[in-house]
Each structure stands twice: as C-alpha cells, then as structure tokens.
C-alpha cells in the first residue's frame, strides 16, 4: 500500500532481478496506479486522490484506536489456524456485513470518484504516462519474463457502487476503459496479462446484492 509503478520499477531493479527470477509478476491496480503522476481530474479538494493526507491520518488514527495490545504468546502461535478459529477472530470472514469501514463514507466516495474520473474519463495524459512507466519496467526486465495482473477498482465490480459514482460524476465515464486500454497495450508488446475484472464480477452476489470482495470503504485492493 502507498506505492505505485515508479516504485515497482525500483523494486524490480533492486530486489527482484538480483534474485535471477524465472518470472516476475507485476500487479497493477486500475485506480491510482494508472493515474499516479497524471493531471488531476476536476477541481482540487483536500480529499482528492493526490492530497488526501487528512483522510490517511484519520484512517491510521482509527486503526490505533481499535488496536489491542499484542499478546506475545498468542503472536508466537503457528499461522495455520483453522478457518473456524480465524472466523472467531475476524467474524467478517464468514459474514462481511460485520466488517467495520476503514474510511468515512463521504471521504471514501470522493477518493473513488477521483479514481473513476482519472481512469474512466477521456482525460489527456493519464495513460500516456502510465504506459511510459510500463515500458520502462519491460525494458528493465530485459530477458526475464514478465506477467501483469490487472486488479480492478471496486466501482468496476460492485454495480450499485458504480451507479453512485456515475451520479456524482460531472463527466461521462467508461467503466471498462482501464482494462480495455491496458490489455490492448500489453498484448501489442507481447506481455502476458491476467485481467481479474471478469473473475471478480463472476463472484455470486450475497443476499444484499453486493459481492463483498473488497474491504468495506477501504482504498486497498480486496478482501
């Protein structure tokens, strides 16, 4: 969390390639990984995707508030707990409706709206810079095979959330634009690509109509 394509390039050079890997898999989030360093869509606000320090500070304070002292003996237990034992500690594993939100609703909506405007609206300069960084990653890998996994943003998977984003947007949005452009670019350059969007959309919705494959009101990838 908190890094983007330029950091992936650094990690590839400094950490991955010295290990002489048989394959490197680069996971790309079809949200702020694409728009990192690109022009901001719409008016700047304190909570937009390029200056959301207030939201992040609030988020981390909430983590500290909910945190419990570490039980050293418990922490030393084997990590191969049963599913039932994990469900006792993390009840939302079996019932996502019990999960607590990471961010306030309005802050989360504004962050996701900025992501949607950046990657789903026809704004100049967003994908050009992103593709330049992908080209640099491919060049740095040289003969080491690269594969790319495309992780969709939550508004691309949850239909009701997408409708809410569209209602708030001041521009027309193309929901599948990121995958269409990135898959085409990668395949044209011989890149192996796994698009997770159809796989996550294929998850059967729960009784409330949502798939719950993402943490609740959280900017990280998925649950």
C-alpha positions as CSV (number, residue, x, y, z in Angstrom):
1,X,0.0,0.0,0.0
2,X,1.1,3.5,-0.8
3,X,3.4,2.7,-3.7
4,X,2.9,2.8,-7.5
5,X,4.5,1.9,-10.8
6,X,7.7,4.0,-10.3
7,X,8.2,2.1,-7.1
8,X,7.6,-1.2,-8.9
9,X,10.4,-0.3,-11.3
10,X,12.7,0.4,-8.4
11,X,11.8,-2.9,-6.7
12,X,12.3,-4.8,-9.9
13,X,15.8,-3.4,-10.3
14,X,16.9,-3.5,-6.7
15,X,15.2,-6.6,-5.3
16,X,13.7,-8.8,-8.0
17,X,16.3,-9.0,-10.8
18,X,19.3,-9.8,-8.5
19,X,17.4,-13.0,-7.5
20,X,17.6,-14.1,-11.1
21,X,13.9,-15.0,-11.2
22,X,12.2,-17.3,-13.8
23,X,9.2,-15.0,-13.8
24,X,8.2,-11.6,-12.4
25,X,4.5,-10.8,-11.8
26,X,3.6,-7.1,-11.6
27,X,0.2,-6.4,-10.0
28,X,-1.4,-3.2,-11.4
29,X,-4.3,-1.5,-9.6
30,X,-6.6,0.0,-12.2
31,X,-7.1,3.1,-10.0
32,X,-4.3,5.3,-8.7
33,X,-1.6,3.0,-10.2
34,X,-2.8,4.3,-13.5
35,X,-3.3,7.9,-12.6
36,X,-0.2,8.4,-10.4
37,X,1.6,11.5,-11.6
38,X,-1.1,12.3,-14.1
39,X,-3.2,15.6,-14.2
40,X,-5.8,15.8,-11.5
41,X,-9.4,15.3,-12.8
42,X,-11.7,18.1,-11.7
43,X,-11.2,20.7,-9.0
44,X,-8.6,20.0,-6.3
45,X,-10.0,19.3,-2.9
46,X,-8.5,18.4,0.4
47,X,-9.7,14.9,0.0
48,X,-8.8,14.3,-3.7
49,X,-6.5,11.3,-4.6
50,X,-3.4,13.5,-4.8
51,X,-3.7,15.2,-1.5
52,X,-5.7,13.1,0.9
53,X,-3.3,13.3,3.9
54,X,-6.2,14.3,6.2
55,X,-8.0,11.1,5.2
56,X,-5.0,8.9,5.7
57,X,-4.2,10.5,9.1
58,X,-7.8,9.9,10.2
59,X,-7.7,6.3,8.8
60,X,-4.5,5.5,10.8
61,X,-5.8,7.1,14.0
62,X,-8.9,4.8,13.7
63,X,-6.6,1.8,13.4
64,X,-4.7,2.9,16.5
65,X,-8.0,3.5,18.4
66,X,-9.2,-0.1,17.6
67,X,-5.8,-1.7,18.2
68,X,-5.3,-4.0,21.1
69,X,-2.1,-4.8,23.0
70,X,-0.2,-7.7,21.4
71,X,-0.3,-11.0,23.3
72,X,3.3,-12.2,22.8
73,X,2.4,-15.9,23.4
74,X,-0.5,-15.7,21.0
75,X,1.6,-14.0,18.4
76,X,4.0,-16.9,18.5
77,X,1.3,-19.4,17.6
78,X,1.5,-21.2,14.2
79,X,-0.2,-19.3,11.5
80,X,-2.0,-22.3,10.1
81,X,-5.1,-21.7,12.2
82,X,-8.3,-23.4,11.2
83,X,-11.0,-21.5,9.3
84,X,-13.2,-21.7,12.3
85,X,-10.5,-20.2,14.6
86,X,-9.9,-17.4,12.1
87,X,-13.7,-16.7,11.9
88,X,-13.8,-16.1,15.7
89,X,-11.0,-13.5,15.5
90,X,-12.2,-12.0,12.2
91,X,-16.0,-12.5,12.1
92,X,-16.4,-10.7,8.7
93,X,-14.6,-13.6,7.0
94,X,-17.9,-15.5,7.3
95,X,-20.2,-12.5,7.4
96,X,-18.9,-9.5,5.5
97,X,-21.7,-7.4,6.9
98,X,-19.9,-7.4,10.3
99,X,-16.9,-5.6,9.0
100,X,-16.2,-2.1,10.2
101,X,-15.5,0.6,7.5
102,X,-11.9,1.8,7.2
103,X,-12.9,5.3,6.0
104,X,-15.9,7.5,6.4
105,X,-18.5,7.2,3.6
106,X,-18.1,10.6,2.1
107,X,-14.3,10.6,2.1
108,X,-14.3,7.2,0.6
109,X,-16.7,8.2,-2.2
110,X,-14.7,11.3,-3.0
111,X,-11.5,9.2,-3.3
112,X,-13.1,6.7,-5.5
113,X,-14.7,9.4,-7.6
114,X,-11.3,10.9,-8.3
115,X,-10.0,7.4,-9.3
116,X,-13.0,7.0,-11.6
117,X,-12.5,10.4,-13.2
118,X,-8.8,9.8,-13.7
119,X,-9.1,6.3,-15.4
120,X,-12.6,6.1,-16.8
121,X,-13.0,9.6,-18.3
122,X,-11.2,10.7,-21.5
123,X,-8.6,12.9,-19.9
124,X,-5.4,13.6,-21.8
125,X,-2.0,12.5,-20.3
126,X,-3.2,9.8,-17.9
127,X,-2.5,6.6,-19.9
128,X,0.5,8.1,-21.7
129,X,2.5,8.5,-18.5
130,X,1.3,5.1,-17.2
131,X,2.4,3.3,-20.4
132,X,5.8,5.1,-20.3
133,X,6.4,3.6,-16.9
134,X,5.2,0.1,-18.0
135,X,7.6,0.4,-21.0
136,X,10.4,1.2,-18.5
137,X,9.5,-1.8,-16.4
138,X,9.6,-4.0,-19.5
139,X,12.9,-2.6,-20.6
140,X,14.5,-3.1,-17.2
141,X,13.4,-6.7,-17.1
142,X,15.3,-7.5,-20.3
143,X,15.1,-11.2,-20.9
144,X,13.3,-12.1,-17.6
145,X,9.6,-13.0,-18.5
146,X,7.1,-10.5,-17.2
147,X,3.4,-11.1,-16.4
148,X,0.9,-8.4,-15.4
149,X,-2.2,-8.9,-13.2
150,X,-4.8,-6.2,-13.5
151,X,-6.7,-5.5,-10.3
152,X,-10.0,-3.6,-10.9
153,X,-11.2,-0.8,-8.6
154,X,-14.2,-1.6,-6.5
155,X,-16.6,0.6,-8.6
156,X,-15.8,-1.7,-11.6
157,X,-17.1,-4.7,-9.7
158,X,-20.0,-3.6,-7.5
159,X,-22.9,-2.4,-9.7
160,X,-24.6,-0.2,-7.1
161,X,-21.4,1.5,-6.2
162,X,-20.7,2.2,-9.9
163,X,-24.2,3.8,-10.2
164,X,-23.4,6.0,-7.2
165,X,-20.1,7.1,-8.7
166,X,-21.8,7.9,-12.0
167,X,-24.4,10.0,-10.3
168,X,-21.7,12.1,-8.6
169,X,-19.5,12.5,-11.7
170,X,-19.6,15.6,-13.8
171,X,-18.2,13.8,-16.8
172,X,-19.3,10.7,-18.8
173,X,-17.5,7.6,-17.5
174,X,-16.5,4.4,-19.3
175,X,-16.4,1.6,-16.7
176,X,-14.2,-0.9,-18.6
177,X,-11.8,1.7,-20.2
178,X,-8.8,0.9,-18.0
179,X,-8.8,-2.8,-18.8
180,X,-9.5,-2.3,-22.5
181,X,-6.7,0.1,-23.0
182,X,-4.1,-1.6,-20.8
183,X,-4.8,-5.1,-22.1
184,X,-4.5,-3.9,-25.6
185,X,-1.2,-2.1,-24.9
186,X,0.3,-5.0,-23.1
187,X,-0.7,-7.6,-25.7
188,X,0.6,-5.5,-28.5
189,X,4.0,-5.7,-26.8
190,X,3.9,-9.4,-26.1
191,X,3.1,-9.0,-22.4
192,X,1.3,-11.8,-20.6
193,X,-1.7,-10.4,-18.8
194,X,-4.3,-11.6,-16.4
195,X,-7.4,-9.4,-16.1
196,X,-9.1,-10.0,-12.8
197,X,-12.2,-7.9,-13.7
198,X,-14.3,-10.7,-15.2
199,X,-13.3,-13.1,-12.4
200,X,-14.4,-10.7,-9.6
201,X,-17.6,-9.9,-11.5
202,X,-18.4,-13.6,-11.7
203,X,-18.5,-13.9,-7.9
204,X,-22.1,-14.6,-6.8
205,X,-23.6,-11.6,-5.0
206,X,-24.8,-12.1,-1.5
207,X,-28.4,-11.5,-0.4
208,X,-27.8,-7.8,-0.1
209,X,-26.8,-7.7,-3.8
210,X,-23.1,-7.0,-3.3
211,X,-20.2,-9.4,-3.8
212,X,-18.1,-8.1,-0.8
213,X,-14.8,-9.0,-2.4
214,X,-13.3,-5.6,-1.2
215,X,-12.8,-4.4,2.3
216,X,-15.5,-2.1,3.5
217,X,-14.9,1.5,2.4
218,X,-11.2,0.9,2.1
219,X,-8.8,2.0,-0.7
220,X,-6.8,-1.3,-0.7
221,X,-7.4,-3.9,-3.3
222,X,-9.7,-6.6,-2.0
223,X,-10.5,-8.8,0.9
